[in-house]
Amino acid sequence: MTVLTVGKVQESDDDLLVRDRNGDMGATEELLLRYQGLVTAKARSYFVTGLEYDDLHQEGMLGLFYAIRHFREDHGVPFQAFADLCVNRRIISAVIRATRKKQQPLNTAFSLYQTPSDAPDSRPFIGRLVDHGATNPEHWVMEQESQKRWKTLLQRRLTSLERDVLRLYLAGFTYQQIAVKLGRSQKSVDNALQRIRAKASFASHHAL
């Protein structure tokens, strides 16, 4: 008789969240691992003077843990979206604290997820969601559309090299690794990131 071995089916977020609420730490760890890549991408998207990537990553993981423990299915927003918002909110709070400690203007910190200029006020994306309710589906959809328009405008302004550098940087590669992959010097990579920062700032003030 032939026995077929069926691989383990990956559990859905909802199933893992139910197990987490029942005290299953294994489910909690699975969710943390599943969304660790999200935290890494968000943490690496900030260029903050005097604030290390590891610090931002730790804050992001705390935001992810908060999302796991406070997610509500009845709010009509999928867990992935709620986790994204909580991670962003936690990281932005860390950026604000760091810039205040150094008595620097907040614009010394740049994020690739910065709010487009057509937002109703000057606060960052997640900062405004704190007041309006992060799990409100209507507000979430509007914010996603604003963010999409900003990213589209930025992509149009980037050169082919800058897009490649940005893609690899957000994927977690170091300056040296990016330089090797693209056949460029580390100085060239650094210059590209500086140009990306400037163009992103421009896009945030000229988004439709």
N, C-alpha and C positions, 0 to 999 in steps of 0.2 A: 504494500500500500504506500502511495506517495503522499508525503506530508508537506503541505505548503506552509512556509513560514511567512507570516504577514508582519511587515515592519510596524513599529509603533506609530500610531496616528498622532500627529501633533494636536494637542488640546487647544481649544479656542481661548481667547482672552477671557471671555465670560466664564468658562468652566474653571479656569485658574483662579479667577477672582472669587468665585463661590468657595473653592477650596481654601483660599486665603482667609476668608471670613470665618471659616470653620477651624482656623488655627493651624492649617497646614503650611509650615514654613518652606517646604519644598516647592509649593506653588508660588510663594512669594519670590523665592530665589529664581524660579523659572521666568517670571515676569520681569525681574530686574535684569536678567541676562538677555531676554528677548528684546528689551528696549535700551540696552546699554549703548548700542550704536547710535540711537537718537541723541542720547546725552553727549556722546563724543562729538557728534557733528555740531550740536549747539554750542558746546564749550569751545570748540576750535574756531567757531565763527566770530569770536570776539577778539579784538586787538585792544587790550587795556594796559596802559603803562603801569607797571608795578604790581600787576595781578597775574599770577601764574596759571597756566592751563589746568594743572592738577587741582587747584583751588576751585576753579569754575566747574570742573568735572565732578568734584565731590558735592558741590552745591546742586548740580544738576541731578545727581543720583538721589539726593535728599528730596528734591522735587518729585522725582519719579516714585519714590517710596510714599510720599504724601498722596500722590495720585492713586496708587494702589489701595491705600487705606480709606480714601474719601470718595472714590468713584461711586456715582449713583446712576443706575441704568435708566431710571424713570425721567432723567433730564433730557433724554433723546439725543445725546452726543456719544459717539463711539469712544471706547477707552483710549484708543490711539490718539485721537484728537485731544482728549482731556489730559493725557500724559504729556503731550507736546506743549500744551499751555502751562501746565504746572512746572515743567522743567524750565521753560522760558522765564516764567515769573521768578523762580528761585534764582536763576543766573542773573537776571536783570537786577534783582535786589542786591546781589553781591557786588555787581558793577557799581551801583549807586553808592553803596557803603564805602567801597574802595575810593571812589572819586571824591566823596565828601571828606574822608580822612585826610586826603592829600590836598584838600581845598582847591581842587581842580574843577573846571567846568565839566559838566557831564558830556559835552561833545568831544572830550579827549578820548572817550571810549567809543569805538565804532563796532557796530554789529551788522552782519550780513542779513539780519532779520529786522533791520531798522524800519520804523514806520514811514510810509510814503507821506508826502507833504499835503495830500488831500484829506488827511485825517482831521477830525473836528477839533483837536487840540494838539499840543506839542509833546504830550507824554508818549512813551514807547508803547508798542503794540500790546504787550501783556499788561503794562501799567494801567491802560484804559480798561482792560477786561476785568481788573480787580473791582472797579466801581460798577461796571455794567453786568457782571455775572459771567464767569468764565464758561458756564455750562449752558448759557442761553443759546439755543440753536440759531436764531435769527442774527444775533450779534456775531456769532462765530462765523457764519457764512459771509457776512459783510467784511469781516476782518480778513478772511481768507482771500476774498476777491481783491481787496486793497493790496495785500501782500503779493498776490500774483501779478498785479499790474506793475508794482515796483520791481519785482524780479525780472519781468520781461524788459522793462526799460533798461535795467542794468546790463542784461545780457546783450542787448543791441549795441551798447557802448564798448564792450570788452573786445579786445583783439583775440585771435585764435590762441596765441600764447597765453594771454591772461586767463582765458577760459580753462585751458589745460592746467595751469598753475592752481587756479581756484578749485577745480575739481579734485585734484590730487591733495591739496591742502586740507580740504574738508573731509577727505577720505582718511586722513590721519597720517599722511606721509610727512617726514621732516623736510627741511629745506634741502639738505644734502641728498635725500632720496629723490625729491622732485627734480633736482638738478641732474642727477644721473639718468632718471627716466626720460627727461626731455632733452638731454644732451646740452644742457646749459650750465653756466657757472652759478654758484650760490648767490653771488651778487646780482645776477640777472633775475633770479627767482625773487630775491628780496625787493628789487626794484619793481617787479611785476606786481607784487602784493601791495606795495605802496601806491601804485597807480590804480589798482583795484579799489583800494580804500578811498582814494580821491574821487573816482568815478561813482562809487556807491553813494558817497556823500552828495555828489551832484544829483544823482538820480532821486535821492530822497527829497530834494528840494524842487524837482521838476517833474515828479510823477503826475500822471494825468488824474 
